[in-house]
Amino acid sequence: MNFNLSLREKNVLALIAQGHTDKEIAELFDLSVRTIHSHIRSIFDKMNAKSRAHAVSIYYQSHPNWKAGRRLK
């Protein structure tokens, strides 16, 4: 299943899967926490997810070979 996530959204989702907080993700990308919240809302909307854990679970189920430990390029 393709959720049409942008590369940034996929990377944010990978960091969420690794357990990073919004603040940590913002610091890694040199963005504001508000911008990260916007990316997360977009991820939730595109995936029809209710929570961070739900989004990660949905993505894992539809992409079984996904490695959350790697940032995408």
N, C-alpha and C positions, 0 to 999 in steps of 0.2 A: 504494500500500500504506500502510495506517495502522498505525503502531506504538504508538499511544496514548501518545506522549510528552507529558509535562506541558509547560506553557509554559516553566518553568524548565529542564527537560531540553533542550528545543529551543534555548533560548538558550545553555546550556552547550555543546551540540553545535556551534552556530554559532561560538562562541569557540574551540573545539577546531579547527574547520576553518580559522580564521584563524591558528592556530599558537600560541595562548596556552597557557602552562603552567597546571597546576592551581593553583599559588600565585597567579598573575596573575588567574585566574578568581575565586578566593576573594576576593581584594582588591576586584575589581570589584563583586562582590555583597555585600561585607562579611560573608562567611561564613568558616567554618573550612575548611582544606584537607580535613579529614576529611569534612565535609559534601559538598564537591565530589566527593570520591572515591565517596561514596554515590550521588550523582546519576549519575556515570559508570558505576558498576556497574549501576545501574538501566537506563541507556541500553543497555549491552551486553546485559543480560538480555532486554530488550524487543525488541531488534533481532537477537539471536543473533549479535552481533559479537564478534570475537576481539581487536580492538585499536581504538585511537582512529581510525587511518586506515581501518580496515575499516568502522567505524560511519559515518564521513563518506562513504565510497564508497557504502555501501548507501543512505544517505539521498539522496545526489545522484542515484543511479540511479532511485530511486522518486519523486523530486520534482525533475525536470529544471529547473524554473524557480526553484528555491530559491536565494535570495541569502544566502550565509553572512555577508556583510558587514554585515547589518542585524540588530539585536536585535529580537525580536518583542515585541509588546505584547498 
